[in-house]
Amino acid sequence: MGQDLSHFKAVRDSVRHNDEDVYEIDLTGKNVGDSRTVKLAQALRHNDVVEKLVLKDCDVSHIGITHLCDTLCSVLITTNIRVLVLDDNPKIGSEGGRLIGDMLKNNGQLEELSLNGCALGDLGLVGIAFALHDNQTLVSLELGSNGLKDEAAEHIAAMLKENTKLEGLSLFQNQITGQGAKCLAEGLCVNRTLTWLGLGKNFLGVEGAWALSDGLRANRGLQWLAVGGNSIGDRGVTHLATLVSAEQESLLSLGLGDNAITDDGAVNLAEALKRNKRISSLGLENNHVGLQGATALAGMLRSNRHLKTLVLSGNKICDNGGLQLAMALSDNRTLDTLHLASNPVGEETMSTLVQVLTSDNETLQRLDLRGTAMSKAAQRKLQRALQEQSSIVQLAIGASGDGTPNASAGAVAAGDQVDGHQVEGVSAATFRRGMRNKQSLSGLAGDMDMY
């Protein structure tokens, strides 16, 4: 939650005196306001130790941002801030966005910048995008929930054509349509450095899916794409399936949650994945996939040797569909994470999972079955069986979202977070950390957020 605001003066003094033990300042949720932000900015002028500053939900406006940016871009001051988090400060607005853009033109240290929920709007985004044409330090930029529209997407696309440093970009929950997606796709055709792109909860539609599919054919860098909650539907998935089938050179993780995808879309994806040898994570949560789609995905799992994470929570997969997926695990030696939460799978699925996971399959490690039609007795039987003999280390059972603790299997005390916004695939933040640590994407499936 961050440092206690009652100790703000002590924090400020530690910063001013360049205390080598204070390398991170987190004031999340505190009523810092502009006056304290100004004082903190002044203290930072004397500091080269602090690497991370978090002022999330701190009632900061463009007035406080003025002084903070002055500190961060002054040629006479050497700060060491690499990470700046200003999320959920809507008073920053477009004027604050302009100031941040000016700062980015001159700052040579900042690597990660988070501006989710700052009410930047298209006008506030322009200066930031322009500054990043030539910026050579920023690798991660989060711009979720800022009311960004297609004009902003156009400026971002122009930036992507020129920028050679940015690795991650989140545009989650904005107002970008298919037209904006076309612009972004043009930028992605040229860009070679962006590795993750979050476009969940926009208005891309079928047109946007088609544009991204077309644009990514020429892209050689993007590994993580999230387009959940965009009303893509089966028609949009058909376009993306052609990209998957063509085995685009770099894509490893695809998030398609909450897109009104039915069995038809799932069948197309399953067929495409039979030929794909790169994608390791697929999120299809909160769609309308039923028996036919589950059967097709099960058939894919029997032959696919690269997919490691499959998220199907919140669909319409019945016990027969769950049975098909469970039986497919007998022939699969790669999948390590499977989410079937909030599907009406029942006793037959449970029995088959016990049989397969205690005898044939030694690969699956994480299994989410919360909110299914399994009885409590069946859940207990499953838990006991998997504890005694299976590769499962994280098992989530019980009623989804009711506060029931996750059951554990093996040495792990509780399952992963697997509901709501934490469900599908590998999160941008985790992906970024993994890339920097040279870890493989498939090894990061425990921290999931693929919208």
KEMI-409240 format. One record per residue (C-alpha): residue in three letters; residue number from 1; x, y, z. Coordinates in steps of 0.1 Angstrom, whole numbers. Layout:
+-----+-----+-------+-------+-------+
: res :   n :     u :     v :     w :
+-----+-----+-------+-------+-------+
: ALA : NUM :     X :     Y :     Z :
...
+-----+-----+-------+-------+-------+
END
This chain:
+-----+-----+-------+-------+-------+
: res :   n :     u :     v :     w :
+-----+-----+-------+-------+-------+
: MET :   1 :     0 :     0 :     0 :
: GLY :   2 :    30 :    23 :     2 :
: GLN :   3 :    47 :    43 :    30 :
: ASP :   4 :    25 :    59 :    57 :
: LEU :   5 :    18 :    95 :    48 :
: SER :   6 :    23 :   105 :    84 :
: HIS :   7 :    60 :    97 :    78 :
: PHE :   8 :    61 :   118 :    46 :
: LYS :   9 :    86 :   143 :    61 :
: ALA :  10 :   109 :   115 :    71 :
: VAL :  11 :   107 :   100 :    36 :
: ARG :  12 :   114 :   134 :    21 :
: ASP :  13 :   143 :   140 :    43 :
: SER :  14 :   158 :   106 :    35 :
: VAL :  15 :   155 :   114 :    -1 :
: ARG :  16 :   171 :   148 :     4 :
: HIS :  17 :   200 :   134 :    23 :
: ASN :  18 :   205 :   107 :    -4 :
: ASP :  19 :   200 :    78 :    20 :
: GLU :  20 :   214 :    48 :     2 :
: ASP :  21 :   188 :    25 :    18 :
: VAL :  22 :   159 :    44 :     2 :
: TYR :  23 :   159 :    33 :   -34 :
: GLU :  24 :   121 :    29 :   -38 :
: ILE :  25 :    93 :    53 :   -27 :
: ASP :  26 :    58 :    40 :   -28 :
: LEU :  27 :    30 :    63 :   -17 :
: THR :  28 :     1 :    44 :   -34 :
: GLY :  29 :   -33 :    55 :   -22 :
: LYS :  30 :   -20 :    83 :     0 :
: ASN :  31 :   -34 :   118 :    -3 :
: VAL :  32 :    -1 :   132 :   -14 :
: GLY :  33 :   -16 :   160 :   -35 :
: ASP :  34 :     4 :   187 :   -54 :
: SER :  35 :    20 :   204 :   -24 :
: ARG :  36 :    37 :   172 :   -12 :
: THR :  37 :    46 :   162 :   -47 :
: VAL :  38 :    64 :   196 :   -51 :
: LYS :  39 :    83 :   190 :   -19 :
: LEU :  40 :    92 :   155 :   -30 :
: ALA :  41 :   104 :   168 :   -64 :
: GLN :  42 :   126 :   193 :   -47 :
: ALA :  43 :   141 :   166 :   -25 :
: LEU :  44 :   148 :   144 :   -55 :
: ARG :  45 :   170 :   172 :   -69 :
: HIS :  46 :   196 :   161 :   -43 :
: ASN :  47 :   192 :   124 :   -48 :
: ASP :  48 :   208 :    98 :   -71 :
: VAL :  49 :   198 :    67 :   -52 :
: VAL :  50 :   160 :    64 :   -57 :
: GLU :  51 :   153 :    42 :   -87 :
: LYS :  52 :   115 :    37 :   -84 :
: LEU :  53 :    88 :    63 :   -76 :
: VAL :  54 :    52 :    52 :   -72 :
: LEU :  55 :    25 :    79 :   -69 :
: LYS :  56 :    -5 :    58 :   -78 :
: ASP :  57 :   -39 :    73 :   -68 :
: CYS :  58 :   -23 :   102 :   -49 :
: ASP :  59 :   -45 :   131 :   -61 :
: VAL :  60 :   -17 :   146 :   -81 :
: SER :  61 :   -26 :   171 :  -109 :
: HIS :  62 :    -6 :   187 :  -137 :
: ILE :  63 :     6 :   213 :  -111 :
: GLY :  64 :    26 :   186 :   -92 :
: ILE :  65 :    36 :   170 :  -125 :
: THR :  66 :    52 :   203 :  -135 :
: HIS :  67 :    77 :   203 :  -107 :
: LEU :  68 :    83 :   165 :  -109 :
: CYS :  69 :    91 :   168 :  -147 :
: ASP :  70 :   113 :   198 :  -141 :
: THR :  71 :   134 :   176 :  -118 :
: LEU :  72 :   135 :   146 :  -141 :
: CYS :  73 :   145 :   165 :  -172 :
: SER :  74 :   169 :   192 :  -158 :
: VAL :  75 :   204 :   190 :  -174 :
: LEU :  76 :   218 :   204 :  -141 :
: ILE :  77 :   204 :   175 :  -120 :
: THR :  78 :   213 :   138 :  -121 :
: THR :  79 :   185 :   117 :  -108 :
: ASN :  80 :   185 :    79 :  -110 :
: ILE :  81 :   147 :    72 :  -113 :
: ARG :  82 :   142 :    43 :  -137 :
: VAL :  83 :   106 :    35 :  -129 :
: LEU :  84 :    78 :    61 :  -126 :
: VAL :  85 :    42 :    50 :  -117 :
: LEU :  86 :    15 :    77 :  -119 :
: ASP :  87 :   -16 :    55 :  -123 :
: ASP :  88 :   -51 :    67 :  -113 :
: ASN :  89 :   -44 :   104 :  -111 :
: PRO :  90 :   -71 :   117 :  -134 :
: LYS :  91 :   -62 :   154 :  -126 :
: ILE :  92 :   -30 :   150 :  -145 :
: GLY :  93 :   -51 :   153 :  -177 :
: SER :  94 :   -40 :   165 :  -211 :
: GLU :  95 :   -18 :   193 :  -197 :
: GLY :  96 :     1 :   168 :  -176 :
: GLY :  97 :     5 :   146 :  -206 :
: ARG :  98 :    21 :   175 :  -225 :
: LEU :  99 :    45 :   181 :  -196 :
: ILE : 100 :    55 :   145 :  -194 :
: GLY : 101 :    61 :   145 :  -232 :
: ASP : 102 :    85 :   175 :  -228 :
: MET : 103 :   103 :   156 :  -199 :
: LEU : 104 :   108 :   125 :  -221 :
: LYS : 105 :   126 :   146 :  -247 :
: ASN : 106 :   154 :   153 :  -222 :
: ASN : 107 :   153 :   125 :  -197 :
: GLY : 108 :   180 :    99 :  -202 :
: GLN : 109 :   173 :    75 :  -173 :
: LEU : 110 :   136 :    65 :  -173 :
: GLU : 111 :   129 :    30 :  -184 :
: GLU : 112 :    94 :    22 :  -173 :
: LEU : 113 :    65 :    47 :  -173 :
: SER : 114 :    29 :    39 :  -161 :
: LEU : 115 :     2 :    64 :  -168 :
: ASN : 116 :   -30 :    43 :  -165 :
: GLY : 117 :   -61 :    62 :  -156 :
: CYS : 118 :   -46 :    97 :  -159 :
: ALA : 119 :   -73 :   112 :  -183 :
: LEU : 120 :   -47 :   121 :  -209 :
: GLY : 121 :   -70 :   119 :  -239 :
: ASP : 122 :   -57 :   122 :  -274 :
: LEU : 123 :   -44 :   157 :  -268 :
: GLY : 124 :   -23 :   146 :  -238 :
: LEU : 125 :    -9 :   116 :  -257 :
: VAL : 126 :     4 :   136 :  -286 :
: GLY : 127 :    34 :   151 :  -268 :
: ILE : 128 :    43 :   117 :  -253 :
: ALA : 129 :    42 :    99 :  -286 :
: PHE : 130 :    62 :   126 :  -303 :
: ALA : 131 :    89 :   125 :  -276 :
: LEU : 132 :    93 :    88 :  -281 :
: HIS : 133 :   102 :    91 :  -317 :
: ASP : 134 :   138 :    95 :  -306 :
: ASN : 135 :   138 :    84 :  -270 :
: GLN : 136 :   165 :    58 :  -263 :
: THR : 137 :   158 :    47 :  -227 :
: LEU : 138 :   121 :    40 :  -222 :
: VAL : 139 :   113 :     3 :  -227 :
: SER : 140 :    78 :     1 :  -211 :
: LEU : 141 :    48 :    24 :  -214 :
: GLU : 142 :    13 :    18 :  -200 :
: LEU : 143 :   -15 :    41 :  -211 :
: GLY : 144 :   -46 :    22 :  -201 :
: SER : 145 :   -79 :    39 :  -193 :
: ASN : 146 :   -71 :    73 :  -208 :
: GLY : 147 :   -99 :    78 :  -232 :
: LEU : 148 :   -76 :    74 :  -261 :
: LYS : 149 :   -92 :    72 :  -296 :
: ASP : 150 :   -81 :    66 :  -331 :
: GLU : 151 :   -62 :    99 :  -333 :
: ALA : 152 :   -40 :    88 :  -305 :
: ALA : 153 :   -35 :    54 :  -322 :
: GLU : 154 :   -24 :    73 :  -353 :
: HIS : 155 :     3 :    92 :  -333 :
: ILE : 156 :    14 :    60 :  -316 :
: ALA : 157 :    17 :    42 :  -349 :
: ALA : 158 :    39 :    70 :  -362 :
: MET : 159 :    61 :    67 :  -331 :
: LEU : 160 :    64 :    29 :  -336 :
: LYS : 161 :    78 :    34 :  -371 :
: GLU : 162 :   107 :    55 :  -356 :
: ASN : 163 :   113 :    42 :  -321 :
: THR : 164 :   139 :    16 :  -317 :
: LYS : 165 :   138 :    11 :  -279 :
: LEU : 166 :   103 :     5 :  -266 :
: GLU : 167 :    96 :   -31 :  -258 :
: GLY : 168 :    61 :   -30 :  -242 :
: LEU : 169 :    30 :    -9 :  -247 :
: SER : 170 :    -4 :   -12 :  -230 :
: LEU : 171 :   -34 :     6 :  -244 :
: PHE : 172 :   -59 :   -14 :  -223 :
: GLN : 173 :   -95 :    -1 :  -219 :
: ASN : 174 :   -94 :    29 :  -243 :
: GLN : 175 :  -117 :    38 :  -272 :
: ILE : 176 :   -96 :    26 :  -302 :
: THR : 177 :  -117 :    12 :  -331 :
: GLY : 178 :  -108 :    -8 :  -361 :
: GLN : 179 :   -96 :    23 :  -379 :
: GLY : 180 :   -71 :    29 :  -351 :
: ALA : 181 :   -60 :    -7 :  -353 :
: LYS : 182 :   -53 :    -2 :  -390 :
: CYS : 183 :   -29 :    26 :  -380 :
: LEU : 184 :   -12 :     5 :  -353 :
: ALA : 185 :    -8 :   -23 :  -378 :
: GLU : 186 :    10 :     0 :  -402 :
: GLY : 187 :    34 :     9 :  -374 :
: LEU : 188 :    39 :   -28 :  -364 :
: CYS : 189 :    48 :   -36 :  -400 :
: VAL : 190 :    79 :   -14 :  -396 :
: ASN : 191 :    87 :   -18 :  -359 :
: ARG : 192 :   112 :   -44 :  -348 :
: THR : 193 :   116 :   -38 :  -311 :
: LEU : 194 :    81 :   -40 :  -295 :
: THR : 195 :    76 :   -74 :  -278 :
: TRP : 196 :    43 :   -70 :  -260 :
: LEU : 197 :    12 :   -51 :  -269 :
: GLY : 198 :   -20 :   -48 :  -248 :
: LEU : 199 :   -52 :   -38 :  -267 :
: GLY : 200 :   -78 :   -54 :  -245 :
: LYS : 201 :  -112 :   -37 :  -238 :
: ASN : 202 :  -112 :   -14 :  -268 :
: PHE : 203 :  -135 :   -14 :  -298 :
: LEU : 204 :  -114 :   -31 :  -325 :
: GLY : 205 :  -141 :   -55 :  -338 :
: VAL : 206 :  -137 :   -76 :  -369 :
: GLU : 207 :  -120 :   -48 :  -388 :
: GLY : 208 :   -94 :   -44 :  -361 :
: ALA : 209 :   -87 :   -82 :  -360 :
: TRP : 210 :   -82 :   -82 :  -398 :
: ALA : 211 :   -59 :   -52 :  -397 :
: LEU : 212 :   -37 :   -66 :  -369 :
: SER : 213 :   -35 :  -100 :  -386 :
: ASP : 214 :   -25 :   -84 :  -418 :
: GLY : 215 :     0 :   -60 :  -402 :
: LEU : 216 :    17 :   -87 :  -381 :
: ARG : 217 :    26 :  -108 :  -410 :
: ALA : 218 :    55 :   -85 :  -417 :
: ASN : 219 :    64 :   -80 :  -380 :
: ARG : 220 :    94 :   -99 :  -366 :
: GLY : 221 :    94 :   -88 :  -330 :
: LEU : 222 :    60 :   -90 :  -313 :
: GLN : 223 :    57 :  -119 :  -289 :
: TRP : 224 :    27 :  -111 :  -267 :
: LEU : 225 :    -6 :   -98 :  -281 :
: ALA : 226 :   -37 :   -92 :  -260 :
: VAL : 227 :   -70 :   -83 :  -277 :
: GLY : 228 :   -96 :   -95 :  -252 :
: GLY : 229 :  -129 :   -77 :  -249 :
: ASN : 230 :  -130 :   -63 :  -284 :
: SER : 231 :  -161 :   -79 :  -299 :
: ILE : 232 :  -139 :   -97 :  -324 :
: GLY : 233 :  -162 :  -127 :  -326 :
: ASP : 234 :  -158 :  -157 :  -349 :
: ARG : 235 :  -152 :  -137 :  -380 :
: GLY : 236 :  -123 :  -118 :  -363 :
: VAL : 237 :  -108 :  -150 :  -350 :
: THR : 238 :  -108 :  -164 :  -385 :
: HIS : 239 :   -85 :  -136 :  -395 :
: LEU : 240 :   -62 :  -142 :  -365 :
: ALA : 241 :   -63 :  -179 :  -371 :
: THR : 242 :   -47 :  -174 :  -406 :
: LEU : 243 :   -19 :  -155 :  -388 :
: VAL : 244 :   -15 :  -184 :  -364 :
: SER : 245 :   -16 :  -209 :  -392 :
: ALA : 246 :    10 :  -190 :  -412 :
: GLU : 247 :    32 :  -193 :  -381 :
: GLN : 248 :    41 :  -156 :  -378 :
: GLU : 249 :    78 :  -155 :  -369 :
: SER : 250 :    77 :  -141 :  -334 :
: LEU : 251 :    42 :  -145 :  -317 :
: LEU : 252 :    43 :  -166 :  -286 :
: SER : 253 :    12 :  -156 :  -266 :
: LEU : 254 :   -23 :  -146 :  -278 :
: GLY : 255 :   -51 :  -133 :  -256 :
: LEU : 256 :   -87 :  -135 :  -269 :
: GLY : 257 :  -108 :  -135 :  -238 :
: ASP : 258 :  -143 :  -120 :  -237 :
: ASN : 259 :  -148 :  -118 :  -275 :
: ALA : 260 :  -181 :  -137 :  -280 :
: ILE : 261 :  -162 :  -165 :  -297 :
: THR : 262 :  -182 :  -197 :  -302 :
: ASP : 263 :  -174 :  -232 :  -313 :
: ASP : 264 :  -168 :  -221 :  -349 :
: GLY : 265 :  -140 :  -197 :  -338 :
: ALA : 266 :  -125 :  -223 :  -315 :
: VAL : 267 :  -124 :  -249 :  -342 :
: ASN : 268 :  -106 :  -225 :  -366 :
: LEU : 269 :   -80 :  -217 :  -339 :
: ALA : 270 :   -75 :  -254 :  -331 :
: GLU : 271 :   -69 :  -262 :  -367 :
: ALA : 272 :   -44 :  -234 :  -370 :
: LEU : 273 :   -26 :  -245 :  -338 :
: LYS : 274 :   -21 :  -279 :  -352 :
: ARG : 275 :     3 :  -264 :  -377 :
: ASN : 276 :    18 :  -237 :  -354 :
: LYS : 277 :    52 :  -244 :  -337 :
: ARG : 278 :    57 :  -212 :  -318 :
: ILE : 279 :    26 :  -201 :  -298 :
: SER : 280 :    29 :  -213 :  -262 :
: SER : 281 :     0 :  -195 :  -245 :
: LEU : 282 :   -36 :  -191 :  -256 :
: GLY : 283 :   -64 :  -173 :  -237 :
: LEU : 284 :  -100 :  -180 :  -246 :
: GLU : 285 :  -117 :  -172 :  -213 :
: ASN : 286 :  -152 :  -158 :  -210 :
: ASN : 287 :  -164 :  -168 :  -245 :
: HIS : 288 :  -191 :  -192 :  -257 :
: VAL : 289 :  -170 :  -223 :  -265 :
: GLY : 290 :  -189 :  -255 :  -260 :
: LEU : 291 :  -186 :  -292 :  -268 :
: GLN : 292 :  -176 :  -289 :  -304 :
: GLY : 293 :  -149 :  -263 :  -296 :
: ALA : 294 :  -136 :  -283 :  -267 :
: THR : 295 :  -134 :  -314 :  -289 :
: ALA : 296 :  -115 :  -295 :  -315 :
: LEU : 297 :   -91 :  -281 :  -290 :
: ALA : 298 :   -86 :  -316 :  -275 :
: GLY : 299 :   -77 :  -329 :  -309 :
: MET : 300 :   -52 :  -301 :  -312 :
: LEU : 301 :   -36 :  -310 :  -279 :
: ARG : 302 :   -29 :  -345 :  -290 :
: SER : 303 :    -6 :  -333 :  -318 :
: ASN : 304 :     6 :  -298 :  -307 :
: ARG : 305 :    40 :  -299 :  -290 :
: HIS : 306 :    44 :  -263 :  -282 :
: LEU : 307 :    14 :  -249 :  -263 :
: LYS : 308 :    20 :  -246 :  -226 :
: THR : 309 :    -9 :  -226 :  -213 :
: LEU : 310 :   -45 :  -229 :  -223 :
: VAL : 311 :   -72 :  -208 :  -206 :
: LEU : 312 :  -108 :  -218 :  -211 :
: SER : 313 :  -124 :  -205 :  -180 :
: GLY : 314 :  -159 :  -190 :  -182 :
: ASN : 315 :  -171 :  -209 :  -213 :
: LYS : 316 :  -199 :  -234 :  -219 :
: ILE : 317 :  -178 :  -266 :  -218 :
: CYS : 318 :  -200 :  -295 :  -205 :
: ASP : 319 :  -188 :  -327 :  -189 :
: ASN : 320 :  -184 :  -344 :  -223 :
: GLY : 321 :  -162 :  -315 :  -235 :
: GLY : 322 :  -142 :  -317 :  -203 :
: LEU : 323 :  -138 :  -354 :  -208 :
: GLN : 324 :  -124 :  -349 :  -243 :
: LEU : 325 :   -98 :  -324 :  -229 :
: ALA : 326 :   -89 :  -347 :  -201 :
: MET : 327 :   -84 :  -376 :  -224 :
: ALA : 328 :   -62 :  -355 :  -247 :
: LEU : 329 :   -38 :  -350 :  -218 :
: SER : 330 :   -28 :  -387 :  -222 :
: ASP : 331 :   -10 :  -378 :  -254 :
: ASN : 332 :     2 :  -344 :  -246 :
: ARG : 333 :    36 :  -338 :  -231 :
: THR : 334 :    39 :  -300 :  -232 :
: LEU : 335 :     8 :  -283 :  -216 :
: ASP : 336 :    16 :  -273 :  -181 :
: THR : 337 :   -13 :  -249 :  -173 :
: LEU : 338 :   -50 :  -256 :  -179 :
: HIS : 339 :   -79 :  -234 :  -167 :
: LEU : 340 :  -114 :  -248 :  -169 :
: ALA : 341 :  -130 :  -227 :  -141 :
: SER : 342 :  -166 :  -217 :  -143 :
: ASN : 343 :  -175 :  -244 :  -169 :
: PRO : 344 :  -202 :  -270 :  -162 :
: VAL : 345 :  -178 :  -299 :  -163 :
: GLY : 346 :  -185 :  -326 :  -137 :
: GLU : 347 :  -178 :  -361 :  -123 :
: GLU : 348 :  -168 :  -378 :  -156 :
: THR : 349 :  -142 :  -351 :  -163 :
: MET : 350 :  -129 :  -354 :  -127 :
: SER : 351 :  -126 :  -392 :  -129 :
: THR : 352 :  -107 :  -390 :  -162 :
: LEU : 353 :   -84 :  -363 :  -149 :
: VAL : 354 :   -75 :  -384 :  -119 :
: GLN : 355 :   -68 :  -414 :  -141 :
: VAL : 356 :   -47 :  -394 :  -167 :
: LEU : 357 :   -28 :  -372 :  -143 :
: THR : 358 :   -18 :  -401 :  -120 :
: SER : 359 :    -7 :  -424 :  -147 :
: ASP : 360 :    -1 :  -410 :  -182 :
: ASN : 361 :     6 :  -373 :  -179 :
: GLU : 362 :    37 :  -359 :  -160 :
: THR : 363 :    36 :  -324 :  -175 :
: LEU : 364 :     6 :  -306 :  -163 :
: GLN : 365 :    14 :  -285 :  -132 :
: ARG : 366 :   -14 :  -260 :  -128 :
: LEU : 367 :   -51 :  -268 :  -130 :
: ASP : 368 :   -80 :  -245 :  -122 :
: LEU : 369 :  -114 :  -262 :  -117 :
: ARG : 370 :  -132 :  -236 :   -95 :
: GLY : 371 :  -168 :  -229 :  -101 :
: THR : 372 :  -175 :  -262 :  -120 :
: ALA : 373 :  -203 :  -287 :  -115 :
: MET : 374 :  -181 :  -311 :   -95 :
: SER : 375 :  -195 :  -320 :   -62 :
: LYS : 376 :  -175 :  -313 :   -30 :
: ALA : 377 :  -169 :  -350 :   -26 :
: ALA : 378 :  -155 :  -353 :   -61 :
: GLN : 379 :  -133 :  -323 :   -55 :
: ARG : 380 :  -119 :  -339 :   -23 :
: LYS : 381 :  -113 :  -371 :   -42 :
: LEU : 382 :   -95 :  -352 :   -69 :
: GLN : 383 :   -73 :  -333 :   -44 :
: ARG : 384 :   -63 :  -364 :   -25 :
: ALA : 385 :   -54 :  -383 :   -57 :
: LEU : 386 :   -34 :  -355 :   -72 :
: GLN : 387 :   -15 :  -349 :   -39 :
: GLU : 388 :    -5 :  -385 :   -37 :
: GLN : 389 :     7 :  -390 :   -73 :
: SER : 390 :     8 :  -364 :  -100 :
: SER : 391 :    29 :  -336 :  -114 :
: ILE : 392 :     3 :  -310 :  -103 :
: VAL : 393 :    18 :  -283 :   -80 :
: GLN : 394 :   -11 :  -258 :   -81 :
: LEU : 395 :   -47 :  -269 :   -80 :
: ALA : 396 :   -76 :  -244 :   -76 :
: ILE : 397 :  -110 :  -259 :   -67 :
: GLY : 398 :  -141 :  -248 :   -48 :
: ALA : 399 :  -167 :  -221 :   -57 :
: SER : 400 :  -152 :  -195 :   -80 :
: GLY : 401 :  -150 :  -161 :   -64 :
: ASP : 402 :  -166 :  -171 :   -31 :
: GLY : 403 :  -135 :  -166 :   -10 :
: THR : 404 :  -129 :  -204 :    -8 :
: PRO : 405 :   -92 :  -210 :    -4 :
: ASN : 406 :   -75 :  -227 :   -33 :
: ALA : 407 :   -67 :  -263 :   -26 :
: SER : 408 :   -30 :  -272 :   -28 :
: ALA : 409 :   -13 :  -301 :   -44 :
: GLY : 410 :    24 :  -310 :   -38 :
: ALA : 411 :    44 :  -284 :   -20 :
: VAL : 412 :    25 :  -253 :   -30 :
: ALA : 413 :     2 :  -238 :    -4 :
: ALA : 414 :   -23 :  -222 :   -28 :
: GLY : 415 :   -32 :  -219 :   -65 :
: ASP : 416 :   -25 :  -190 :   -87 :
: GLN : 417 :   -48 :  -160 :   -91 :
: VAL : 418 :   -71 :  -172 :  -119 :
: ASP : 419 :  -103 :  -152 :  -120 :
: GLY : 420 :  -114 :  -119 :  -135 :
: HIS : 421 :   -86 :   -97 :  -150 :
: GLN : 422 :   -59 :  -121 :  -137 :
: VAL : 423 :   -69 :  -150 :  -159 :
: GLU : 424 :   -55 :  -154 :  -194 :
: GLY : 425 :   -19 :  -159 :  -203 :
: VAL : 426 :    12 :  -141 :  -192 :
: SER : 427 :    10 :  -106 :  -179 :
: ALA : 428 :    28 :   -77 :  -195 :
: ALA : 429 :    47 :   -69 :  -164 :
: THR : 430 :    58 :  -105 :  -159 :
: PHE : 431 :    66 :  -109 :  -195 :
: ARG : 432 :    88 :   -78 :  -193 :
: ARG : 433 :   106 :   -91 :  -162 :
: GLY : 434 :   112 :  -125 :  -179 :
: MET : 435 :   126 :  -109 :  -210 :
: ARG : 436 :   151 :   -89 :  -190 :
: ASN : 437 :   161 :  -120 :  -171 :
: LYS : 438 :   163 :  -140 :  -203 :
: GLN : 439 :   136 :  -164 :  -192 :
: SER : 440 :   114 :  -182 :  -216 :
: LEU : 441 :    78 :  -170 :  -220 :
: SER : 442 :    65 :  -205 :  -212 :
: GLY : 443 :    81 :  -204 :  -178 :
: LEU : 444 :    61 :  -174 :  -167 :
: ALA : 445 :    26 :  -187 :  -168 :
: GLY : 446 :    20 :  -184 :  -131 :
: ASP : 447 :    13 :  -146 :  -133 :
: MET : 448 :   -15 :  -144 :  -157 :
: ASP : 449 :   -32 :  -114 :  -173 :
: MET : 450 :   -36 :  -116 :  -210 :
: TYR : 451 :   -65 :   -93 :  -218 :
+-----+-----+-------+-------+-------+
END
